[in-house]
Amino acid sequence: MPNPDPPTLPASEGDTPVDTSAPATQPAESPREEPKIGTVPDTGELLRQAELKAQEHHDAWLRAKAEADNIRKRTQIELANAYKYAIESLAAELLPVKDSLEATLAAGSAAHETLKSGVDLTLKQLSAVFEKANLKEINPIGEKFDPHRHQAISMLPSEKEPNTVINVLQKGYALHDRVIRPALVTIAGPKDAQA
């Protein structure tokens, strides 16, 4: 059966007739790519990025380890030098004392008084060196016996209080507060031991 003609709408004035028999065409839209949700990026690329990052961290760790080793070695060398040259300033101070002693001995035919004054001057130089180095003399005559600072050689009966130092045979020395040589002393014993 033949297609009947499509109905036509009455046209009003100024209207243009609309042909309803032809399908209306829409303007063509360009296809848009929608981002795909839940897609996984290329795993090869992720692996390469992770390997690069791991290599960076490994290199940084190696540099830090090398730096720590260098610091440790430098510290060991500095510490060894500190021990080795600890008395450098004391040695420099002692050199003039040795020079004075050698000059006194070189005088040969010097009179007794000249020799005595030379030795006295040298002793003053040595005492000044000891003072600069905080090397203090321990001369405990009349003090109570202290086993940390004194070494008793003998005990003699005395009128003094027992355990009092009555004679110093050899002076002791302390560096700052550490005793490096105790004083050799004789101490007072009980009075009744006199009989």
Secondary structure, DSSP 4 states (H G I P E B T S, - for coil): -PPPPPP-PPPPTTPPP---SSPPPPPPPPPPPPPPTTPPPPHHHHHHHHHHHHHHHHHHHHHHHHHHHHHHHHHHHHHHHHHHTTTHHHHHHHHHHHHHHHHHHHT-S--HHHHHHHHHHHHHHHHHHHHHTTEEEE--TTSBP-TTTEEEEEEEE-SSPTTBEEEEEE-EEEETTEEEEPEEEEEEE-GGGG-
